Amino acid sequence: MYEYVNGLLQFIDDKIAIVDVQGIGYKLFVPSKLCEQSISLDKPTKFYVAHVVREDSESLFGFMTKEERDLFLKLSSVSGIGPKTALAILSHLDIDTFFSAITNHNALLLSKVPGIGKKTAERLILDMKDKIGSISTPTKKVLNPKANDALSALMNLGHDPRKAQKVVQSILSENADIHLSDIIKEAMRKL
C-alpha cells in the first residue's frame, strides 16, 4: 500500500520514528540501529515502509533502504517469525551478516538475536535460503567462513554484531591470511 514516506523527522528512539509529512505525523517502528546513525531531527528524511495489517492493529515499519524493507517482508513471511522478530533481526544484524549466516548455515549467530531460539534459527535458514536470492541489494556479499566463525565467537563473548563485523572485515582487509584465533584476539583489542 505504501512505498515510502518522505518528510521531516520529528522524533526517533530505539523503537519508533515519527515523520511529519505535510502536517500528518506517521509513527514508524524502526530498527534500533537507526539511533546510532547520524540522523538529524527536523530534516527531510525518507523511510521505505512496510504496512503490516493484523486482526487487531495496523502498523507501519520504516527502513532507511529498500533492501532492508524487502528483507523485513521476506523475514515476516517465514512461519514463526512475526514483524517484531523480523525487526529484531534487522536491529541486531546488518544485511551482509544476515546473508552470511543464512549462506553458511550459522544458526548459532542467528540464535543470538532476542526472540530467536535454535529451532527457529534453523527453520529460518531453511526458509530463507531460497528467498534471499530474490532480494536485490548492491551490498549483498557473503562473509568468508573464517570471518563468519570470528563473528560468531565475538558475539558469544557479548560483542555487538554490527561493530564486530566491521572490525573483523577491517582486520581481514589488512591481512586475508590471518589465523582465526588472531582475528579474534585483534578484534577484541579493537572492540
N, C-alpha and C positions, 0 to 999 in steps of 0.2 A: 504494500500500500504506500509506504513512504520509502524514498530512496535516501534522502539526506535532509538535514536541517542546517541552515546557514544563518547565523545571527550572532548577536552579542552574548558572550559568555557572562552570565551574572553570578554564578556560584559553581564551585567544584570542590568535592572532597573525595575520599577513597571509595565512595559508593555511587554518588549521583552528581550530575551536572545539570544546571538549569540554563537554558539558552532562550534568550528573548528574540523572537522572530516577529518583527513589526508589531510589538505590543502583546504578543501571546508568549507566555513562558512555557517551554517544553521541559518536562522533567525526564531526564535520561539516566538509566542505570548504566554505569561505565566501569571498565576495568580499573582496579585500584592503582595500577601503574601510571595512570594519567596524572595523578598528583605529583609524581616525580618529574614529569616533563615540565618545561617552562612554558606554561600556557597562561596568558595574561587575561585578567578579567576586563570586561568592557571592551574587548577587541573582537572583531569578526572572527568567528570560528565555525568550521564545518564539521559536522558529525555524520557519518554514514549510519543509518538507522535500521534496526530490526524491530518490527512491530509484532509483539507476541500477544496473542489473544487466548485466554483461558476461560473456563466457565464463569469464574467469579471476578476476573480482572483483565485489564488490558495494560500492557507495559511497553515502553519504548527503551531499547538498549542502544547506546551510542558508542561509536568507534571512530578512531582517527583515520583509519584506512578502510577501503572497500574490502581488502583481503581479510582483515580481522573480522569484519562483519560477516563475510561469506563463510569463514571458518566457524564463527559462532553459530550460524544457521545449520551448518553440517553437524556440528557437535550436538546441538539441540535435537537433531533428528535421530540420534543414537538412543536406543532403548536404555532407560535408566539414567540418562543424562538430561536434566532439565535446564532451563535458562540460567538458573543460579549456579549450577555446577559448571556449565559452559563458560559463564562469566568468570568463575573462579579459575578455570584452566587458563583463560586468556590474561588473568591478573597475575598468575604465577609463572607462566611460561611464555616466552615470545614465540612467534610463528616458527622460526627456524628450529628452535629447541623442541617444539611440539612435533614438527615433521620428523625430526631426527629420532625422537622417542618412538614414534609410530614405525618408521622405517627399520629401526634397529631392535624392535620388539622390547623396548625398555619399560616394562611395567613398573619397575621399582621407581623410576623417575616420575612417572605419571601418578603413582600412588602417594607421592609426597604432596600432591595438591589436596587441600582440605575438601572433604566430601568424596574423595576417590579412594576406594579400597583396592586391594589386589585383584579381586574378581572383576570389579568394574574397569580397572585399568586394562586387564587382559581382554575384556569384551570390547573396550574402546579401540584397542589395537586392531582387533579383527574387523570391527565395523568400519573403522576409518581408513584402513589400508587401501581400499578401492576408492574411497571418496576424496582423498587428498589430491589425487591426480587431476580432479576436476576443478580444483581451486587454483585460479590463475594468480600468481604472485611473482613479481620480478625478483623478490629476495629469497624465494624458496630454494634452500640448499640443505644438504644433509651433513650433519657433523660427522667426521670420521669416527670410527669406533673408539679410538683412543680418547678423543675429546668427549665422546659420549660417556665413557667409563669414568673419566676425570670429573665430569659434571655430576654424575650420579654420586661419586664419593664425596664431593664438596657439599652436595645437598644433604647427604646423610649426616654430615658434620654440622648441618644447620645453616649453611650459607644460602643467601638469596639466589635463586636460579638464574635470573636475568644478569645480575652482576657477575656471578660465577662464569656464565657463558662468555661474557665479554672478556674476562680475564684469561680464560682458557684459550679462546681464539687468538688473543693477543700473544700469548706465550707460544702457541703453535705457529703463528705467522713469523715469529722470530727464529724458531728452530723446529722444523717439522719432524726431525728425527729424535726429539727428546723422549726419554723414557716416561712411562705413565706415572711412576712414583715421583719423578722430578717435576712433572707438570703439577701434581697435587701439592707438593711442598712449595713450589714457587707461587702457585695460586693462593695458598693460604697466607703467604707473606704479603701478597698484594691486596688481599681482602681484609 
